Amino acid sequence: MNADSGYQWDYSISDTNIVRIDSTSYRPKSGNWNQVGGVTIETFYFHTMRYGKSDIEMIEHQAWMPNVPPIDTIRFIVSVPIEL
């Protein structure tokens, strides 16, 4: 993620009864928070609540520009095979 240019990741979860977001954390890719124009690594932590499947879609975009397509889109399925 290039936070200096205003890009951020947003996500949508199809069934929050199965999986939820716990938290996110950020760190500079270079290890130096004072580097201007540096790339930031954002890590998302999820938690499963019960068995089933849930789709997660993540988009990287500039949120204040709603008519501009995201620069990156990731989709995946979380499958919890047994009762927790």
Secondary structure, DSSP 8 states (H G I E B T S, - for coil): --GGGT-EEEEEES-TTTEEEEEEEEEETTS-TT-TT--EEEEEEEEE-SSEEEEEEEEEE-TT-TTS--SEEEEEEEEE-S--
